[in-house]
């Protein structure tokens, strides 16, 4: 069996970052955790530990775009964060349009009958999984 390096998926928000990881074959995205953003240093260090522990080769970051396909203030903040991550840890960053990821994640939680007050705990992780799975599925199509 071929063991490739894993891919990390991030749903970057102002307060929380949802984290997903691919399986060792690069076929399936799975939730990993949610990181509370307290300081930039702390956030980058937590991601660095994940990169080292799981031998991550690239990071897929959800890029929030406006519905007219332009990049607004939130998208610019996300790109700035990802750029810092890339420079600091010399890792490849791939952006995936994430416009529908939170909506899809919310729908999954509703269908799973997760109570409204508990959804916030999981929505960022599921959105990160959706972002990463979109990337992995795109690789299969090539």
C-alpha positions in Angstrom: 0.0 0.0 0.0 1.3 3.4 -0.9 1.5 5.8 2.0 1.4 9.4 0.9 1.7 12.5 3.1 -1.6 13.8 4.4 -3.4 17.0 3.5 -4.8 19.5 6.0 -8.0 21.4 5.5 -8.7 24.7 7.3 -11.9 26.7 7.7 -10.4 30.0 9.0 -12.6 32.3 11.0 -11.9 35.3 13.2 -12.5 33.3 16.5 -12.2 29.7 15.5 -10.4 27.5 12.9 -12.0 24.2 11.9 -9.4 21.6 11.1 -9.8 18.5 8.9 -7.3 16.0 7.7 -7.1 13.5 4.9 -6.6 9.8 5.3 -3.2 8.4 4.4 -4.4 7.6 0.9 -5.6 11.1 0.2 -9.2 10.0 -0.5 -11.3 10.9 2.5 -11.4 14.0 4.7 -12.2 13.7 8.3 -12.7 16.1 11.1 -9.8 16.7 13.5 -10.5 19.6 15.8 -11.5 23.2 16.3 -8.8 25.7 17.3 -9.8 28.7 19.3 -7.9 31.7 18.0 -6.5 33.6 21.0 -3.2 34.9 19.6 -1.6 34.5 16.1 1.4 32.9 17.7 -0.7 30.3 19.6 -2.8 29.5 16.5 0.2 29.1 14.3 1.9 26.9 16.9 -1.1 24.6 17.2 -1.3 24.2 13.4 2.5 23.6 13.3 2.1 20.7 15.8 -0.5 19.2 13.6 1.7 19.6 10.5 4.5 17.8 12.2 2.5 15.1 13.9 0.6 14.1 10.8 3.4 14.8 8.2 1.2 17.2 6.3 2.5 18.0 2.8 0.0 20.8 1.9 -2.8 22.8 3.4 -6.1 23.5 1.8 -7.7 26.7 3.0 -11.3 27.7 2.4 -11.4 31.1 0.7 -14.5 33.1 1.5 -15.5 34.8 -1.7 -18.4 37.2 -2.3 -21.3 35.8 -4.4 -20.0 37.8 -7.4 -16.7 35.8 -7.1 -14.7 38.8 -5.7 -12.6 38.6 -2.6 -13.8 40.8 0.3 -12.3 41.8 3.7 -12.8 38.3 5.2 -11.1 36.6 2.2 -8.2 39.0 2.5 -7.8 38.2 6.2 -7.9 34.5 5.4 -5.2 34.9 2.7 -3.0 37.0 5.0 -3.3 34.2 7.7 -2.5 31.5 5.1 0.4 33.4 3.7 1.9 33.7 7.2 1.4 30.0 7.7 3.1 29.2 4.4 6.1 31.5 5.0 6.6 30.4 8.6 6.4 26.6 8.0 7.4 26.5 4.3 4.2 24.6 3.3 2.1 24.7 0.2 -1.2 26.5 0.5 -4.1 25.7 -1.9 -7.3 27.8 -1.8 -10.7 26.4 -2.3 -13.9 28.4 -2.8 -15.8 27.9 0.5 -18.9 29.9 -0.2 -21.3 27.1 0.5 -19.2 25.1 3.1 -20.9 26.6 6.2 -24.3 26.2 4.7 -23.6 22.6 3.9 -22.1 21.9 7.3 -25.2 23.4 9.0 -27.4 21.2 6.8 -25.5 18.1 7.9 -25.9 19.0 11.6 -29.6 19.7 11.2 -30.1 16.3 9.4 -28.1 14.6 12.2 -30.6 16.2 14.6 -27.9 18.2 16.5 -29.4 20.7 18.8 -29.0 24.4 17.7 -26.9 25.3 20.8 -24.5 22.4 20.1 -24.0 23.0 16.3 -21.4 25.8 16.9 -19.0 23.3 18.4 -18.9 21.3 15.2 -19.8 23.6 12.3 -16.2 24.8 11.7 -14.8 21.2 11.7 -17.4 20.0 9.3 -16.9 23.1 7.1 -13.1 22.3 7.0 -14.0 18.7 6.1 -16.2 19.9 3.3 -13.5 22.2 2.0 -10.8 19.4 2.1 -13.1 16.8 0.6 -13.9 19.2 -2.3 -10.1 19.4 -3.0 -9.6 15.6 -2.7 -12.5 14.9 -5.0 -11.0 17.4 -7.5 -7.8 15.4 -7.5 -9.7 12.2 -8.4 -11.3 13.8 -11.4 -7.9 14.8 -12.9 
